[in-house]
Amino acid sequence: MRFLRILLAFMLVISGVVSTVGSGGGGGGLGLNIPYPPTFSAPIITPVIASMDVTAANAQDVSATAVQAHDHALHVAAIIGGQVFPRLPGAPGLLSSNSKFELFDAAVTTGDPVTGACTISGMVTASPAAETGVANLVFDTCDDGDGYIIDGRFSLKVRELDGDPRTDVFLLDYSLKNMALTIASGTDSYAASVGTLSDSLRLDSRAFPVVVLSHGFANLQLGTQADVYSWYNGGNQTLTLNAGLSPVTKILETDGALMSSTFLGGSIYYDTIVPLQATDNQAPESGEILIDGGTGKGTVRIVIESASSVRLEIDTNGNGTIDDYLYTTWAALRG
């Protein structure tokens, strides 16, 4: 579970429950016939889509909301990725202690449901059905000792495959849909859903030991006890790890994410201007994120000066002139 330890050191540590619902599709990279499950219901909250005024008074909250929402989404993607992507022989603990890829493969190869035990407790069943390229994975309180318990189900479709996924060098791209999943870790709770457009999850290790995990979200919604985040009109996150270095280096980027927050009462657009860079169990040492509240609504640029210092550059009317500066830390933004 080295990947998640690295990831959690870089991101907001999430403890709680996540449930998601999604739909969508893509090409069948494995060329296998796997099932399309029934549609599972879950609450979807109407997102707040009004643009957000960015001011010196709220710049810290706006920045913290963007960082925390982004970290929640990537954390969920990393946990799911650890279940559905195969273990890399050259870095067997990078993604998860117990990948379910072999169950997925056995189900689509044999055409029969396949059930496997989780490391500590619980079961996972992979079931094939009629629709080409889709598998239904059902988790029954699955505990692999990675610090969380997974319960529920989702549909998985291979959109692209390049190389052999049982080696260190391959690309595997999934679409996720019809998801009703909980991930429990602690006492807090989180709820998420995906609308009619599917999320995508992609692992590219063709330049191994450099490994890239990508999460593309179209209509993802993630709720916590404090906030509800809704992403729409696309957006993509990537986490690049170099498993050949010690300590492991990592680069985090976000491309064009439009997200609303009930806590903020509006929507923001955020984009990585300079990739965030960090090493192993440390906060990022450099990088920049630009947050835009909308035309004429102002911007705030998060400038990471060091692992212990972050500068917020506030442009209250979006005319390109910095009107104010605030200084904070990455730990304060993560919450």
C-alpha beads as a LAMMPS data file, in Angstrom:
LAMMPS data file: protein, C-alpha beads

335 atoms
334 bonds

1 atom types
1 bond types

-500.0 500.0 xlo xhi
-500.0 500.0 ylo yhi
-500.0 500.0 zlo zhi

Masses

1 110.0

Atoms # bond

1 1 1 0.000 0.000 0.000
2 1 1 3.014 2.207 -0.592
3 1 1 1.207 4.268 -3.215
4 1 1 -1.573 5.280 -0.834
5 1 1 0.868 6.062 1.962
6 1 1 2.729 8.344 -0.439
7 1 1 -0.500 9.839 -1.697
8 1 1 -1.926 10.491 1.765
9 1 1 1.258 12.226 2.823
10 1 1 0.790 14.590 -0.113
11 1 1 -2.964 15.043 0.165
12 1 1 -5.666 15.626 2.712
13 1 1 -6.087 12.446 4.719
14 1 1 -9.647 11.250 4.223
15 1 1 -11.465 9.144 6.747
16 1 1 -15.055 8.260 6.118
17 1 1 -17.507 6.832 3.623
18 1 1 -17.781 7.443 -0.108
19 1 1 -20.727 6.400 -2.254
20 1 1 -20.849 7.045 -5.969
21 1 1 -23.137 6.520 -8.934
22 1 1 -22.069 6.846 -12.538
23 1 1 -22.672 5.908 -16.135
24 1 1 -20.851 5.999 -19.442
25 1 1 -18.832 3.802 -21.723
26 1 1 -15.901 3.318 -24.039
27 1 1 -14.096 0.821 -26.214
28 1 1 -13.351 -2.734 -25.137
29 1 1 -9.573 -2.774 -24.851
30 1 1 -9.403 -6.414 -23.718
31 1 1 -11.867 -7.511 -26.357
32 1 1 -13.913 -9.348 -23.731
33 1 1 -17.656 -9.536 -23.142
34 1 1 -18.424 -8.397 -19.611
35 1 1 -21.663 -7.378 -17.950
36 1 1 -23.694 -4.235 -17.728
37 1 1 -25.285 -4.200 -14.246
38 1 1 -28.581 -2.629 -13.226
39 1 1 -28.616 1.091 -12.484
40 1 1 -28.041 1.747 -8.801
41 1 1 -29.663 4.735 -7.133
42 1 1 -27.939 7.247 -4.880
43 1 1 -28.750 10.821 -3.939
44 1 1 -27.503 13.474 -6.337
45 1 1 -27.479 17.029 -4.994
46 1 1 -28.099 19.860 -7.451
47 1 1 -24.733 21.668 -7.695
48 1 1 -24.333 25.351 -6.895
49 1 1 -23.297 26.811 -10.254
50 1 1 -23.205 30.564 -9.571
51 1 1 -19.732 32.010 -10.088
52 1 1 -17.717 32.914 -7.005
53 1 1 -16.453 36.368 -6.023
54 1 1 -12.832 36.018 -4.895
55 1 1 -11.749 38.600 -2.316
56 1 1 -8.989 39.077 0.207
57 1 1 -11.496 38.113 2.899
58 1 1 -12.342 34.696 1.411
59 1 1 -9.167 33.821 -0.504
60 1 1 -7.968 31.432 2.203
61 1 1 -11.316 29.590 2.237
62 1 1 -11.498 29.479 -1.562
63 1 1 -7.961 28.091 -1.788
64 1 1 -8.525 25.542 0.986
65 1 1 -11.784 24.356 -0.611
66 1 1 -10.095 23.777 -3.968
67 1 1 -7.169 21.903 -2.406
68 1 1 -9.373 19.729 -0.198
69 1 1 -11.904 18.911 -2.930
70 1 1 -9.128 17.986 -5.317
71 1 1 -7.471 15.784 -2.716
72 1 1 -10.733 13.995 -1.888
73 1 1 -11.337 13.174 -5.547
74 1 1 -7.812 11.917 -6.151
75 1 1 -7.855 9.856 -2.962
76 1 1 -11.026 8.072 -4.065
77 1 1 -9.496 7.481 -7.496
78 1 1 -6.350 6.037 -5.924
79 1 1 -8.314 3.627 -3.724
80 1 1 -10.409 2.390 -6.651
81 1 1 -7.300 2.183 -8.818
82 1 1 -5.631 -0.023 -6.243
83 1 1 -8.517 -2.461 -6.617
84 1 1 -8.851 -2.572 -10.408
85 1 1 -5.317 -2.159 -11.730
86 1 1 -2.927 -5.132 -11.621
87 1 1 0.050 -5.168 -9.274
88 1 1 3.298 -4.164 -10.927
89 1 1 5.910 -6.952 -10.547
90 1 1 8.681 -4.367 -10.174
91 1 1 6.739 -2.403 -7.536
92 1 1 4.243 -4.861 -6.031
93 1 1 3.141 -2.614 -3.164
94 1 1 2.765 0.580 -5.154
95 1 1 -1.006 0.494 -5.719
96 1 1 -2.625 -1.888 -3.248
97 1 1 -1.859 -4.890 -1.104
98 1 1 -4.558 -6.956 -2.846
99 1 1 -5.579 -6.009 -6.408
100 1 1 -8.841 -7.503 -7.734
101 1 1 -7.666 -7.427 -11.348
102 1 1 -7.316 -11.217 -11.455
103 1 1 -10.965 -11.623 -10.409
104 1 1 -11.979 -9.235 -13.167
105 1 1 -9.913 -11.168 -15.710
106 1 1 -11.169 -14.583 -14.571
107 1 1 -14.798 -13.480 -14.805
108 1 1 -14.511 -12.123 -18.334
109 1 1 -12.398 -15.079 -19.468
110 1 1 -14.639 -17.837 -18.119
111 1 1 -17.963 -16.050 -18.498
112 1 1 -18.888 -17.005 -14.929
113 1 1 -19.051 -15.008 -11.685
114 1 1 -15.872 -15.290 -9.634
115 1 1 -15.622 -14.557 -5.903
116 1 1 -12.455 -13.932 -3.922
117 1 1 -11.671 -13.252 -0.276
118 1 1 -10.218 -9.960 0.910
119 1 1 -7.048 -10.100 3.004
120 1 1 -8.589 -9.427 6.439
121 1 1 -12.309 -9.964 5.914
122 1 1 -15.060 -9.613 3.345
123 1 1 -15.457 -10.774 -0.246
124 1 1 -15.398 -9.401 -3.794
125 1 1 -17.380 -10.856 -6.714
126 1 1 -16.760 -10.084 -10.384
127 1 1 -19.677 -10.987 -12.672
128 1 1 -19.796 -11.105 -16.476
129 1 1 -22.954 -10.314 -18.461
130 1 1 -24.197 -9.239 -21.861
131 1 1 -22.642 -5.877 -22.694
132 1 1 -19.256 -6.066 -24.359
133 1 1 -16.406 -4.693 -22.302
134 1 1 -18.257 -4.142 -19.009
135 1 1 -17.809 -5.972 -15.687
136 1 1 -19.740 -5.666 -12.451
137 1 1 -17.611 -5.744 -9.285
138 1 1 -19.433 -6.197 -5.970
139 1 1 -17.575 -5.524 -2.702
140 1 1 -18.960 -7.042 0.506
141 1 1 -17.280 -5.166 3.398
142 1 1 -13.864 -5.819 1.881
143 1 1 -10.955 -5.149 4.247
144 1 1 -7.471 -5.715 2.823
145 1 1 -5.675 -4.124 5.764
146 1 1 -4.998 -0.923 3.814
147 1 1 -6.817 1.299 6.306
148 1 1 -10.292 1.309 4.796
149 1 1 -13.280 -0.987 4.148
150 1 1 -14.995 -1.066 0.741
151 1 1 -18.639 -1.986 0.319
152 1 1 -20.922 -1.712 -2.721
153 1 1 -20.443 -2.037 -6.457
154 1 1 -19.514 -0.415 -9.727
155 1 1 -19.321 -1.198 -13.426
156 1 1 -15.958 -1.261 -15.116
157 1 1 -15.225 -1.003 -18.830
158 1 1 -11.834 -1.183 -20.519
159 1 1 -11.512 1.721 -22.932
160 1 1 -7.895 1.207 -23.959
161 1 1 -5.138 -1.336 -23.400
162 1 1 -1.564 -1.090 -24.605
163 1 1 0.976 -3.703 -23.546
164 1 1 0.697 -6.625 -21.147
165 1 1 -0.962 -5.687 -17.811
166 1 1 0.896 -8.540 -16.080
167 1 1 4.218 -6.816 -16.687
168 1 1 5.598 -3.502 -15.484
169 1 1 5.015 -1.839 -18.847
170 1 1 1.446 -1.172 -19.995
171 1 1 -1.366 1.352 -20.281
172 1 1 -4.832 0.456 -18.994
173 1 1 -7.724 2.908 -19.246
174 1 1 -11.141 2.239 -17.661
175 1 1 -14.485 3.991 -17.574
176 1 1 -16.431 3.755 -14.314
177 1 1 -20.223 3.848 -14.162
178 1 1 -23.267 2.716 -12.164
179 1 1 -21.239 3.097 -8.996
180 1 1 -22.760 2.733 -5.546
181 1 1 -19.706 2.334 -3.374
182 1 1 -18.711 3.072 0.204
183 1 1 -15.177 3.449 1.462
184 1 1 -15.105 3.578 5.259
185 1 1 -12.089 4.697 7.235
186 1 1 -12.791 6.269 10.607
187 1 1 -15.863 8.029 11.938
188 1 1 -16.494 10.802 9.406
189 1 1 -18.626 10.161 6.329
190 1 1 -18.443 11.155 2.670
191 1 1 -20.956 10.634 -0.151
192 1 1 -20.342 10.952 -3.881
193 1 1 -22.189 10.363 -7.127
194 1 1 -21.470 10.527 -10.834
195 1 1 -24.074 11.637 -13.353
196 1 1 -24.811 10.380 -16.849
197 1 1 -21.238 10.888 -18.065
198 1 1 -18.676 8.361 -16.867
199 1 1 -15.505 9.003 -14.936
200 1 1 -12.309 7.599 -16.358
201 1 1 -9.393 5.965 -14.550
202 1 1 -6.094 5.376 -16.301
203 1 1 -2.769 3.838 -15.302
204 1 1 0.233 4.351 -17.583
205 1 1 3.448 2.551 -16.624
206 1 1 4.950 2.375 -20.126
207 1 1 7.891 4.470 -18.896
208 1 1 8.343 2.330 -15.759
209 1 1 9.562 3.003 -13.069
210 1 1 7.661 6.235 -13.785
211 1 1 3.952 5.502 -13.191
212 1 1 1.110 7.910 -13.999
213 1 1 -2.370 7.612 -12.469
214 1 1 -5.020 9.786 -14.149
215 1 1 -8.594 10.481 -13.079
216 1 1 -10.943 12.238 -15.476
217 1 1 -14.255 13.394 -14.037
218 1 1 -17.234 14.650 -15.991
219 1 1 -20.050 14.795 -13.431
220 1 1 -18.525 13.762 -10.121
221 1 1 -20.120 14.810 -6.847
222 1 1 -18.466 14.319 -3.466
223 1 1 -20.106 15.281 -0.178
224 1 1 -18.581 15.524 3.269
225 1 1 -20.048 16.556 6.601
226 1 1 -18.776 20.076 5.924
227 1 1 -19.312 20.516 2.169
228 1 1 -20.630 19.129 -1.111
229 1 1 -18.303 19.382 -4.119
230 1 1 -19.631 18.992 -7.664
231 1 1 -17.418 18.785 -10.743
232 1 1 -18.945 19.282 -14.183
233 1 1 -17.846 19.945 -17.761
234 1 1 -14.842 17.691 -17.350
235 1 1 -11.491 18.033 -15.644
236 1 1 -8.533 15.715 -15.222
237 1 1 -6.100 14.945 -12.397
238 1 1 -2.778 13.187 -12.794
239 1 1 -0.331 11.885 -10.224
240 1 1 3.114 10.922 -11.513
241 1 1 5.330 8.739 -9.316
242 1 1 8.904 7.666 -9.890
243 1 1 9.087 4.330 -8.070
244 1 1 12.737 3.937 -9.021
245 1 1 13.894 6.733 -6.737
246 1 1 14.247 6.708 -2.979
247 1 1 12.534 8.655 -1.629
248 1 1 9.830 8.376 -4.274
249 1 1 9.228 11.619 -6.166
250 1 1 5.757 12.729 -7.218
251 1 1 4.195 15.344 -9.460
252 1 1 0.536 16.380 -9.229
253 1 1 -1.402 18.270 -11.899
254 1 1 -5.009 19.301 -12.552
255 1 1 -6.247 20.323 -15.979
256 1 1 -9.289 22.578 -16.169
257 1 1 -11.538 21.565 -13.276
258 1 1 -14.857 23.414 -12.862
259 1 1 -16.201 22.712 -9.385
260 1 1 -18.945 24.093 -7.162
261 1 1 -19.003 24.070 -3.370
262 1 1 -22.012 24.465 -1.096
263 1 1 -19.686 25.817 1.606
264 1 1 -18.510 28.586 -0.713
265 1 1 -21.955 29.049 -2.212
266 1 1 -20.588 29.238 -5.738
267 1 1 -18.389 27.656 -8.363
268 1 1 -14.697 28.041 -9.161
269 1 1 -12.410 26.953 -11.970
270 1 1 -8.971 25.736 -10.977
271 1 1 -5.969 24.719 -13.012
272 1 1 -2.370 23.749 -12.286
273 1 1 -0.121 26.459 -13.726
274 1 1 3.103 24.895 -12.416
275 1 1 3.011 21.171 -11.473
276 1 1 3.153 20.476 -7.745
277 1 1 6.293 18.549 -6.797
278 1 1 7.079 16.682 -3.602
279 1 1 9.127 13.805 -2.249
280 1 1 7.838 10.852 -0.254
281 1 1 6.239 11.844 3.086
282 1 1 6.542 15.595 2.622
283 1 1 4.320 18.529 1.647
284 1 1 4.929 19.838 -1.884
285 1 1 8.002 22.047 -2.237
286 1 1 6.874 23.905 -5.352
287 1 1 3.976 24.429 -7.731
288 1 1 1.180 26.864 -8.549
289 1 1 -2.607 26.534 -8.791
290 1 1 -4.748 29.274 -10.332
291 1 1 -8.340 29.558 -9.058
292 1 1 -10.764 31.675 -11.087
293 1 1 -14.156 32.746 -9.745
294 1 1 -15.480 33.698 -13.201
295 1 1 -15.379 36.696 -15.526
296 1 1 -14.761 39.785 -13.408
297 1 1 -15.104 37.740 -10.219
298 1 1 -11.435 37.683 -9.302
299 1 1 -8.700 35.067 -9.008
300 1 1 -6.355 33.677 -6.407
301 1 1 -3.075 32.023 -7.307
302 1 1 -1.663 29.489 -4.850
303 1 1 2.129 29.760 -5.023
304 1 1 4.009 27.085 -3.069
305 1 1 7.270 28.705 -2.026
306 1 1 8.471 25.766 0.048
307 1 1 7.152 22.847 2.056
308 1 1 6.408 25.290 4.899
309 1 1 5.273 28.426 3.062
310 1 1 2.459 29.192 0.599
311 1 1 1.713 32.619 -0.889
312 1 1 -1.795 33.529 -2.069
313 1 1 -1.853 36.191 -4.791
314 1 1 -5.303 37.814 -4.945
315 1 1 -6.649 39.659 -7.980
316 1 1 -10.108 40.842 -6.915
317 1 1 -11.385 41.818 -10.370
318 1 1 -9.421 39.458 -12.616
319 1 1 -7.602 42.239 -14.502
320 1 1 -4.171 40.662 -14.036
321 1 1 -3.028 43.014 -11.266
322 1 1 -2.354 41.552 -7.813
323 1 1 -4.383 43.495 -5.250
324 1 1 -3.366 41.657 -2.101
325 1 1 -1.149 38.885 -0.726
326 1 1 -1.753 36.367 2.030
327 1 1 0.724 33.894 3.496
328 1 1 -0.285 30.481 4.765
329 1 1 0.922 26.868 4.796
330 1 1 0.029 23.750 2.842
331 1 1 -1.064 22.103 6.093
332 1 1 -3.539 24.932 6.721
333 1 1 -4.995 24.581 3.212
334 1 1 -5.323 20.812 3.551
335 1 1 -7.247 21.199 6.788

Bonds

1 1 1 2
2 1 2 3
3 1 3 4
4 1 4 5
5 1 5 6
6 1 6 7
7 1 7 8
8 1 8 9
9 1 9 10
10 1 10 11
11 1 11 12
12 1 12 13
13 1 13 14
14 1 14 15
15 1 15 16
16 1 16 17
17 1 17 18
18 1 18 19
19 1 19 20
20 1 20 21
21 1 21 22
22 1 22 23
23 1 23 24
24 1 24 25
25 1 25 26
26 1 26 27
27 1 27 28
28 1 28 29
29 1 29 30
30 1 30 31
31 1 31 32
32 1 32 33
33 1 33 34
34 1 34 35
35 1 35 36
36 1 36 37
37 1 37 38
38 1 38 39
39 1 39 40
40 1 40 41
41 1 41 42
42 1 42 43
43 1 43 44
44 1 44 45
45 1 45 46
46 1 46 47
47 1 47 48
48 1 48 49
49 1 49 50
50 1 50 51
51 1 51 52
52 1 52 53
53 1 53 54
54 1 54 55
55 1 55 56
56 1 56 57
57 1 57 58
58 1 58 59
59 1 59 60
60 1 60 61
61 1 61 62
62 1 62 63
63 1 63 64
64 1 64 65
65 1 65 66
66 1 66 67
67 1 67 68
68 1 68 69
69 1 69 70
70 1 70 71
71 1 71 72
72 1 72 73
73 1 73 74
74 1 74 75
75 1 75 76
76 1 76 77
77 1 77 78
78 1 78 79
79 1 79 80
80 1 80 81
81 1 81 82
82 1 82 83
83 1 83 84
84 1 84 85
85 1 85 86
86 1 86 87
87 1 87 88
88 1 88 89
89 1 89 90
90 1 90 91
91 1 91 92
92 1 92 93
93 1 93 94
94 1 94 95
95 1 95 96
96 1 96 97
97 1 97 98
98 1 98 99
99 1 99 100
100 1 100 101
101 1 101 102
102 1 102 103
103 1 103 104
104 1 104 105
105 1 105 106
106 1 106 107
107 1 107 108
108 1 108 109
109 1 109 110
110 1 110 111
111 1 111 112
112 1 112 113
113 1 113 114
114 1 114 115
115 1 115 116
116 1 116 117
117 1 117 118
118 1 118 119
119 1 119 120
120 1 120 121
121 1 121 122
122 1 122 123
123 1 123 124
124 1 124 125
125 1 125 126
126 1 126 127
127 1 127 128
128 1 128 129
129 1 129 130
130 1 130 131
131 1 131 132
132 1 132 133
133 1 133 134
134 1 134 135
135 1 135 136
136 1 136 137
137 1 137 138
138 1 138 139
139 1 139 140
140 1 140 141
141 1 141 142
142 1 142 143
143 1 143 144
144 1 144 145
145 1 145 146
146 1 146 147
147 1 147 148
148 1 148 149
149 1 149 150
150 1 150 151
151 1 151 152
152 1 152 153
153 1 153 154
154 1 154 155
155 1 155 156
156 1 156 157
157 1 157 158
158 1 158 159
159 1 159 160
160 1 160 161
161 1 161 162
162 1 162 163
163 1 163 164
164 1 164 165
165 1 165 166
166 1 166 167
167 1 167 168
168 1 168 169
169 1 169 170
170 1 170 171
171 1 171 172
172 1 172 173
173 1 173 174
174 1 174 175
175 1 175 176
176 1 176 177
177 1 177 178
178 1 178 179
179 1 179 180
180 1 180 181
181 1 181 182
182 1 182 183
183 1 183 184
184 1 184 185
185 1 185 186
186 1 186 187
187 1 187 188
188 1 188 189
189 1 189 190
190 1 190 191
191 1 191 192
192 1 192 193
193 1 193 194
194 1 194 195
195 1 195 196
196 1 196 197
197 1 197 198
198 1 198 199
199 1 199 200
200 1 200 201
201 1 201 202
202 1 202 203
203 1 203 204
204 1 204 205
205 1 205 206
206 1 206 207
207 1 207 208
208 1 208 209
209 1 209 210
210 1 210 211
211 1 211 212
212 1 212 213
213 1 213 214
214 1 214 215
215 1 215 216
216 1 216 217
217 1 217 218
218 1 218 219
219 1 219 220
220 1 220 221
221 1 221 222
222 1 222 223
223 1 223 224
224 1 224 225
225 1 225 226
226 1 226 227
227 1 227 228
228 1 228 229
229 1 229 230
230 1 230 231
231 1 231 232
232 1 232 233
233 1 233 234
234 1 234 235
235 1 235 236
236 1 236 237
237 1 237 238
238 1 238 239
239 1 239 240
240 1 240 241
241 1 241 242
242 1 242 243
243 1 243 244
244 1 244 245
245 1 245 246
246 1 246 247
247 1 247 248
248 1 248 249
249 1 249 250
250 1 250 251
251 1 251 252
252 1 252 253
253 1 253 254
254 1 254 255
255 1 255 256
256 1 256 257
257 1 257 258
258 1 258 259
259 1 259 260
260 1 260 261
261 1 261 262
262 1 262 263
263 1 263 264
264 1 264 265
265 1 265 266
266 1 266 267
267 1 267 268
268 1 268 269
269 1 269 270
270 1 270 271
271 1 271 272
272 1 272 273
273 1 273 274
274 1 274 275
275 1 275 276
276 1 276 277
277 1 277 278
278 1 278 279
279 1 279 280
280 1 280 281
281 1 281 282
282 1 282 283
283 1 283 284
284 1 284 285
285 1 285 286
286 1 286 287
287 1 287 288
288 1 288 289
289 1 289 290
290 1 290 291
291 1 291 292
292 1 292 293
293 1 293 294
294 1 294 295
295 1 295 296
296 1 296 297
297 1 297 298
298 1 298 299
299 1 299 300
300 1 300 301
301 1 301 302
302 1 302 303
303 1 303 304
304 1 304 305
305 1 305 306
306 1 306 307
307 1 307 308
308 1 308 309
309 1 309 310
310 1 310 311
311 1 311 312
312 1 312 313
313 1 313 314
314 1 314 315
315 1 315 316
316 1 316 317
317 1 317 318
318 1 318 319
319 1 319 320
320 1 320 321
321 1 321 322
322 1 322 323
323 1 323 324
324 1 324 325
325 1 325 326
326 1 326 327
327 1 327 328
328 1 328 329
329 1 329 330
330 1 330 331
331 1 331 332
332 1 332 333
333 1 333 334
334 1 334 335
